[in-house]
Amino acid sequence: MRPLSDTLPKPLLSVHGKPLIVHHIERLARNGFSEIVINIAHLGYTIPKALGDGSQWGVRIVYSDEQEEGALESAGGIVKALPLLGKEFLVVNGDIWCDYTFDAHFQLKQYLAHLVLVPNPDHNVQGDFALEKGIVHNVGDTLLTFSGIGYYRAELFKNVAYGRAALAPLLREAITNNRVSGVLYRGVWRDIGTPERLAELNACP
């Protein structure tokens, strides 16, 4: 996302006149979420300054600070934030745009994770995971893209040591054991990974 991310972390980049992460916070608040944990790393100190404690949106925001360690990647960041999270929680990547309805009452039941998958965008035509009858598979005739939206059980991360750790290997192991459910979401979703994609989004009505 450089050069834009040289002065702002990606979640604070403006989409239709407000920071990308604020769109997420507003949607989470509308859908019944009252407590939000935000991982901060690159230029992370700017995020609490911009968002505060969340009271202006009727939510409580707490921060899991990774600035000293450097970004811990997806699983590592979740492991550090686990003391702030419950037994089950929703994770939303800070650099996506969507109109997905976050579900504050979602229950994982026997699964360790529930992934929201989307049709493959041009930058990920090979896809990530297969989906059949609500169950996620590592291989299949048609692969879909992981949206960066997932519901997780803390148990998934119990054997992950503190430090940098990727999420994909954990998911693939759980998928092998048939412990991951999923859904295909066909609504609005974009990965805001480049200045060009951000410009395209801002050009849309």
Rosetta blueprint (number, residue, H / E / L):
1 M L
2 R L
3 P L
4 L H
5 S H
6 D H
7 T L
8 L L
9 P L
10 K H
11 P H
12 L H
13 L L
14 S E
15 V E
16 H L
17 G L
18 K E
19 P E
20 L H
21 I H
22 V H
23 H H
24 H H
25 I H
26 E H
27 R H
28 L H
29 A H
30 R H
31 N L
32 G L
33 F L
34 S L
35 E E
36 I E
37 V E
38 I E
39 N E
40 I E
41 A L
42 H L
43 L L
44 G L
45 Y L
46 T H
47 I H
48 P H
49 K H
50 A H
51 L H
52 G L
53 D L
54 G L
55 S H
56 Q H
57 W H
58 G L
59 V L
60 R E
61 I E
62 V E
63 Y E
64 S E
65 D E
66 E L
67 Q L
68 E L
69 E L
70 G L
71 A L
72 L L
73 E H
74 S H
75 A H
76 G H
77 G H
78 I H
79 V H
80 K H
81 A H
82 L H
83 P H
84 L H
85 L L
86 G L
87 K L
88 E E
89 F E
90 L E
91 V E
92 V E
93 N L
94 G L
95 D L
96 I E
97 W E
98 C E
99 D L
100 Y L
101 T L
102 F L
103 D L
104 A L
105 H L
106 F L
107 Q L
108 L L
109 K L
110 Q L
111 Y L
112 L L
113 A E
114 H E
115 L E
116 V E
117 L E
118 V E
119 P L
120 N L
121 P L
122 D H
123 H H
124 N H
125 V L
126 Q L
127 G L
128 D L
129 F E
130 A E
131 L E
132 E E
133 K L
134 G L
135 I E
136 V E
137 H E
138 N L
139 V L
140 G L
141 D L
142 T L
143 L L
144 L E
145 T E
146 F E
147 S E
148 G E
149 I E
150 G E
151 Y E
152 Y E
153 R E
154 A H
155 E H
156 L H
157 F H
158 K L
159 N L
160 V L
161 A L
162 Y L
163 G L
164 R L
165 A L
166 A L
167 L L
168 A H
169 P H
170 L H
171 L H
172 R H
173 E H
174 A H
175 I H
176 T H
177 N L
178 N L
179 R L
180 V E
181 S E
182 G E
183 V E
184 L E
185 Y L
186 R L
187 G L
188 V L
189 W E
190 R E
191 D E
192 I L
193 G L
194 T L
195 P H
196 E H
197 R H
198 L H
199 A H
200 E H
201 L H
202 N H
203 A H
204 C L
205 P L
